């Protein structure tokens, strides 16, 4: 070893010394055993060691080595895809708490788009939902601090806090000239994953807000409660603005209506990630027609359910193109209490189509037009919602990309529905909350015209 290398090692701190030693050992291996890829990797590690050493010695203030290395890890994962991330011990604990069904915050699902914190969907009934935050809103500041290039975990940490505390988010929405400050009072966010009501006698409506540990159980209970009120003629399952959740719950819920065959499959780089989830025979049978409502906020697990029911011709999918998050994240616990969220596979529908960066295309496209915001046809046509394919570093769907011209040729039938203010009110429906929901109106109309479902009903359990 040269004097120059010895001097360098003396200047390095313990973690960097280990990296340098590993590099040196690799170079001492027999040339035949060291691939070109391995040599390139260790050269990069040497560069990292040198940079860290220079930062330690020359930065204007003394650095905190752990924080700098954690930042390097986060930066590495940020170059992969929007859903891979490093979680510090406290962030990993927060994730574990959330999967149990509640947390304290404002109640939104977020992601990064071109370095800008963006709302995928608000959770229904939460403070954010009540304050009017919507899918596609860009959060430019949190309590006056810019969010550009902020990691998802850091953003979540800033948005969460004790019940009753306040947080101010500066929002930009397409069509707005200026930012709008929205002050939100944090609350405990219980994930009530299933809500239900009767639209009309014989036509129940079940909304799945998010897929949590008890979602399938609660869904089945809502279904049985509806049956007690009389024979079910048709069912509306609302998966709009459902950001996803637990895979097993999505599979079990789809299995309620599918008698046999594949529900979803996953494929990754390693064999262990290649899995097929199939339907299991059940004693209960449901032969009524189903309409599933989806929109640009329907992601991940909700896309799995919609895709399975569509491919098995068990339901008509109605609404707008879904978000397109068809990637599988594996949570890997680390020895120091931290966690690694790593994208390890892609989801595929029963027909073998990848959901990733594509989403589920509805059988019937219906756009909900909002009363106060969009009253001009040209503005409506230009409006663009955030989807997976818009996220920086998103992974492709692993299949040959369809040309835009080809997709347009295969576009499904579109129902153009307008729900304006005094200029053109929608016909009053049995329940007032339906009057401005063109998608729900269309779903009920379809269910009433049972003849359009034909084969779907025959293939039910």
Secondary structure by P-SEA (a helix, b strand, c coil): ccaaaaaaaaaccaaaaaaaaaaaaaaacccccccaaaaaaaaaaaaaaaaaaaaaccccccccaaaaaaaaaaaaaaaccccbbbbcaaaaaaaaaaaaccccccbbbbbbcccccccccccccccccccccccccccccccccccccccaaaaaaaacccccbbbbbbbbcccccbbbbbbbbbccccccccccccccccbbbbbbcccccaaaaaaaaaaaaaaaaccccbbbbbccccccccaaaaaaaaaccccccccbbbbccccccbbbbbbbbbcccccbbbbbbbcccccaaaaaaaaaaaaaccbbbbccccccccbbbbbbbccccbbbbcccbbbbcccccccccccccccbbbbbbbccccccaaaaaabbbbcccccccccccccccccaaaaaaaccbbbbbbbccccccccccccccccccaaaaaaaaaaaacccaaaaaaacc
